[in-house]
């Protein structure tokens, strides 16, 4: 379970290609690719192992000009999904 204090970090061995506002992330081990929309791309890029999920929520809230309360559950769910896809670890 991902908490607000979890510190996610993206896998360093993934290939990634930016396409306008999206990001294609390719896992050479599993030969699987994922296409991330703009918000997921921003979140994935911010998952560098230096921020908690709460800090990620705050950064996205500031980026989109909304209250942090509006981003917290979505960010937690998105980090869980990125973990399920094997794109980040906590």
GIWOKA-V944717 format. One record per run of one state. SS is the DSSP state (helix for helix, strand for strand, loop for the rest). FROM is the first residue (numbers start at 0). LEN is the number of residues. If there is no record, write none. Layout:
ss->SS from->FROM len->LEN
ss->SS from->FROM len->LEN
This chain:
ss->loop from->0 len->8
ss->strand from->8 len->2
ss->loop from->10 len->4
ss->strand from->14 len->5
ss->loop from->19 len->2
ss->strand from->21 len->6
ss->loop from->27 len->4
ss->strand from->31 len->5
ss->loop from->36 len->1
ss->helix from->37 len->9
ss->loop from->46 len->1
ss->strand from->47 len->1
ss->loop from->48 len->4
ss->helix from->52 len->12
ss->loop from->64 len->3
ss->helix from->67 len->3
ss->loop from->70 len->1
ss->helix from->71 len->13
ss->loop from->84 len->3
ss->strand from->87 len->2
ss->loop from->89 len->1
